[in-house]
Amino acid sequence: MKATTLIAEKGLAYAVNIIESAPSNATQWNEGYEFKCGQSAATISPADREKYFVDMHELECAIWSLRRIEALGGIVAARDMLEQDKRSLNMAFTPENYIDVNRLAKCIQDWEETCITKGCLVEVDFVSESGTIYSGKHFKGQGEVDKFEGGRVFGRLHDGTPFMCFPCDVLITGHKVDKHLVEFEKLNRLG
């Protein structure tokens, strides 16, 4: 499991708790894999390893990335800073710190993989250059994300028009509320 997927599904506080409670020499976190009696870690299939285990260093880096984006004033400010820095030197100087452009780009990528998820409500504003019937069309309005894959955001505007764009073309305005989940959470709180 990717660290950004774990944070997207369970939350930043959960990920921070993993880092704080894990032994200092831990290299991976098991997220739901059930070992059989006497089973060795060496016998875990690559598919199960991919699905259930999170690299601790990757998790620490993803947490740092999300905190860095927040400290810079949010994703919009971070993207603006990256664009300015790409135009000038390959390094960015701020009064508070020194940021390598490649590191900032990684922070932005981690933020996008964590925060742009299915069901996100977004505002889009871009001109499509897709080579499809929508090529050259200006997409502007509110919609919902269906998936984020390969560095592209796939979704639908509220009028039903599908779109595909870069993450920098979307602004997250909220998350779709699942009525069943809200009811389930209410029942759990009641005990």
N, C-alpha and C positions, 0 to 999 in steps of 0.2 A: 504494500500500500504506500502510495506517495504521502509524504508528510503534509503537503497542502490539502490532500483529500481528507486526511484525518482531521485537520483543523476545520475544514469546511463542514464536515459531518458532525463533529463533536464540540467544536468551539475552541477558542484560543485559551481560555482558562483551563480546560481539560488538558491541552497540550503542555501548558506551563506546569501543571501538576505532575504530569508524567516525568518531565525533565527534573523537577525538584525532588520527586520521590524515588527516582531510579538510582541504583548504585552508580558511583562515579565511573566504574569500568564497564558499564552496560554499553553494548554496541547496537542492539536492536530492541524494539518493544513489540511484544506479542499482543495483537489486538483481536482476540476472539478465537485463536486457533486452539483446539483441544487436543492435547497429546494423549495418545493411547498408553496404557500401562506398559512401562518398559521401553517406550519409543525414544530413540535418540534424535537429537536435533538434526543430525546428519542425514536422516531418512526423510526429511520434509521435502516434498516435491517443489520444483521451481515455481509452479503455478500457485501452490499454497503459500510459499514464501512471499511471492509478489502480492497476494491477496491479503495476508494477515500480519505481515511483519513490517515495521517502520524503522528505518535507519535513524538512530538517535542523533547523529551529527546533522543529518538532513532536517530533522525536526527542529533542532536548535537554530539552524540557519533560517528556516521558514519563520519561526517565531521572531528572530531578530529582524528579518525583512519586514514583517508586518508592523513591528514597533518602529522601525526606521521610517516607513511611509507615514505613519501617524505623527512622528516627531517632525517631519518635514512639512506638515500641514495638510496631509491627505494626498490622495492619488493624483488629483489634478495638478497640485503644486509640484509633486515629484516628477510627473511627466513633463511639465513646463521646464523644470530644472534640467532634466535630461536633454531636452531639445536644445536649450541654451548652451549646455556644456558640449554637446556634439558639435555645435557650430564654432565654438571657440577652441579650447584645447581638449585633450582627452581626460582632463582632470577638472574637478569642480572644487572651488574654495568657498566656504561659508564661514561666517564669524565663529560658529560653534565647532565645526569639524571639517575634515578633509574627506571627500567622497570620491572614490574611483568610479568613473562612468560605467564601467562594466558591472561593478557591484550594485550601483543604483539600478541598472537595467535588470539585474537579477532580482532585486527587491520588488520592482514593479511586476515582473513576471510571477513571482511568488504570490503577490497580492491578487493579481488577476486570477490565478489558478485557485486561490482560496475563496475569493469573494464573488466571482462571476459564476454563479451556479444556476442550475435549472430552477425556474420559478422566480428568478430575480425580475423585478419590475425596473425597466430601463427607459431612458430617453435617448433616442438616436438622432443623429444629424450627419448625413454623409451622402456622397454621390457614388453610386455603384459602378464598379469597373470590372464586372464579373464575366463578361463574354456570354451572358444569358439574355433572356428577353427583358431583364431588369437593368441591363447595362446602360449607363448614362442617366438612370432615374435617380432623382433626389429623394432620399428617404429621410423623413423628419416626422417625429412624433413619439408617442409612448407605446411600449410593447412589453413583451415578456420573453425571457431567455429560455430556449429549449435545451441548448447544450453549449459548452465551451470546449472546443477540441482543436488541436493543431494550431493554436494561436488565433483562432477565429471564433467569433460569437455567432451562433445560429439562433434565430428567434422569429417571432411574429409580432407585427404591429397590432394594435387593438382592432384595426379594421380587417385583420386576417392576412394581410400581405406578409409573405415570408421575407426575411432579410438575413444576410451574412455579412459581417464586417469585422474590422479589427477592434480589439478591446478599447483602443483610444477613441473610438467613435461612439461609445456608449457611456452613459452616466447612470449609475445605479440610483434609483429613487426609492426603492423599498423591496420587500419580498412578499410573494403571494402567500396569503394565509390559508393553510389547510384546515378547513372546518373540523374534520375528523381529529386532527392532531390537537386542536384547541380543546375539544371535548375530552380527549384522552388525558391531556395535561390537567384539566379541571378535576377529573375523577381521581387522578393520582394525588393531587393536593388534598382532596377530601379524605383520602386514606382508605 
